[in-house]
């Protein structure tokens, strides 16, 4: 028997999932924007708030601790515009929530919302708006709670230019929205460079589908590296999940 015949066969080549290809392309595009502008490519400017999430109508059967029982949870909220167009111009609105200790293994949990429709199909389509967070915002991409699909919605209460209260609702398996609580913005804080990352800091009791991770993870990995590099340049410590 020849030496070459004793070598184990090469492992079969596994095709790269389309979602990871799309995620790598997204990360590359964001990297070019960051290089050209010298700033975050998305949601570079916004307002940061000390806030509270109040759960009034829990859903214990979902197995998500945050919404399984009544309670009030201190959190940080950042309201921003995706591209950073001037006020009054069309842009995609964003709202990010960081909940200390609501993630797995005692970590924080990050929730990201973008302006979309609220229908069964339109909730998965970005919707440009003139004001950052005066329209309903959803998590856009679904996550899993056990064997069920879960989406979240924040809907402004009132018609102020900067709403201070948002109804929190959830949709299970693509069904109707069920209100579970209220997100209240109490006090504006100095805006920070905090980079929210729902892949690293996922909500306890949930797990995104593999295709969502494949789409998002390359872009978030690039963002974490860029954040650490900038922190080193200015002599500051990077923020976990930033």
N, C-alpha and C positions, 0 to 999 in steps of 0.2 A: 504494500500500500504506500503510495507517495505521500510526502509531507503535506502537500496541499490538500489531499483528500481527507486528512484528519482534522482539518480546521472546521469549527462549527459553522453551519450555514449563516449567512448574514440575516439579521432580523428583517422582517417584511417592512417596507417603507409605509409608514402611516401618513395618510394625507393630512395636511394642515387644515384644521376646521376653518370654514369660511369666516366665522365670527372672529377668529384670531387674526386672520389676514386683514379683515376690516379694522380691527382694533389697532394693529400695527400701522396701517395707513393713517388712521386718525391720529395716533401718537406722532407720526412723522409730520403730519400737517400742522399740528399744534406746536411742534418743535420749531418749525420754520417761522411760524408767526411770532413765537417768543424770541427767537434770534433776531428777527427783523425789528421788533418793537422794543425789546429790552424789558418786557413785563410779562405777567401771566397772559396767555392767549385768550382765556375766557374768564369772565367774571372778575376782571382786574380791580374794578372799583365798586364799592357798595357801602351799605351801612350795617353796623353790627349792633345787636341789641341783647341786653339781659332780659330773659323771658321765662315764662312758665308754661308747661303743658299740663292741663287739667283733664284727667280721664274721668268722665261722668257716667258713661254707659259702657262698661267693659264687656269684652267678648272672651270669656275664659276658655271656651272650647277650641280656640285657635292655637293655644300653646305658646303665645307670645307674651312674656311677662309684663312688658310695658303696658299692654292694653288688656291684661287679664283681670285686673282689679282696679277699683277706684283709687285715685291718688293724685297728688300734685308733684310735678317733676321740674326742678330748676333746669334751665337749658340756655344755650346761646344760639341766637338766630342771626343769620346774615342774609340781607336782601340785596340783590344785585341785578345787573343787566348783562346778558351773555357776551355780546360783542363790545359793549361799552359805547353805544351811540349816544349822542347828546340827549338830554331830557326832552321828551315830546316826540322823538323819532321812534320808528318801529324797531323793536328788538325783542328777543326772547327773555322774559323775566325769570329770575331764579330765586329760590328761597332754600337755605340750608339750615339744618337744625343739628346741633351737637348736644347729646344727652349723656352726662357723666354716668358711668356705671350701668348703662342700659345695654351695653354690648356683651359679647361673650367673654368669659374669664375676667370679669371686672373691668373690661375696657369700656371706653365711651362708645356710643352708637351715633353714627352720622346718617342723616336722612337728607336726600337731595330731591327738590321739587322744581319743576319747570312749568311754564305756562303752556297749557294744552286745552283741548276740549274736555268734556266730561262724559260724552257718550261712549258706547261700547267700543267703537272704532276710533273716535276722535281723541280719546284719552291717551292714545299712543302716538299722537301727532303733535309736534311743537306748534305753538301758536304765537306769532309775533304780537306784541302789545305796545302801547305808547307809554304806559307807566309800569314799573318793574313788577309789582306784586298786587295789582288791583283786580286781577282776574283769577279764576281757579287755577291751581297748580297741582300736578300729580307727580308721582315718582317715575312716570313715563315707561320705565322698563319693569316688568313684574319680578317679584321674588317669590320664594316658596315658604309656606308655613306648614311643616309636615308634608302631606301629599296634596296640599291645596295651593292654588295660585293666589297671591295677595298683592294688591295695589293700594296705595295711600293717596289721599287727597287733602289739601288744605284750601279752604274757600274763604275769602275775606268777608268779614261781617261789616256791613256799612259800605259807604261809597267815598271814604276819605282818600286823598291823594296818597297818603301813607297809612294804610290800615294798621291798627294796633291789635286787632283780634282776628283770628282765623279759626273757622270750624275745622276739626280734624275728622275725616271719615275714611272708611276702608271698604274695599270691594273684594269679595272672595269669589274665585273662579269666574271672573268677568261679570259678576252680577251687579245689582244696584248698589249705590253708595249708602253705607250705614254710618251715621254720625256716632262718634265715640267720645269726643271731648272738644276742648277749646285751647288753642295756642294764643297766649297773650304776650305782647311785647311791652315791657315795662319801662325800660330806660335805655337810651342810646349810649353806646360805648365808643371809644376811639376805634376806628376801623383797623383790623389787624390783617396779617398775611396768612392767617390760618387757612390751611388747605384741607377741605373736607374730603374724606375718602371712605365711601360706603363698602368698598371691597375689604379693606383692612379692618375697619370699624363697623362691622355689620350688626344689625339689631338682633339681640338674643332671641332665639326661637325662629329665626328666618335664615334662609340660605338662597342666594341667587342661583338660577339655572346656569348650567355650564356655558351656554351660548352667551349669556349676559356677562359672565366673568371674562370670556374670551374677547368680547367686544370692548369692555371697559378697562380691564387690567393693564394692557400695555400703556394706555394713556395715563393712568394713575401712577404706574411705575415710573414713567418718564417724569411726571410732575413731582413725585417724591425726590427723585435724584436732583432735579433742578432746584427744589427748595433747599436741599441739604447743601448744594453748591453755593447758592446765594447766601445761606446762613454762614458758611465758612468764610466767604468773601468779606462779610461785614463783621465777623468775629462774634456772631450770635449763635446760640444753640438752636437747632432745628426743633420745631414743634412736632410731637408725635402725631402721626396721621396727617401731617401738613404736606 
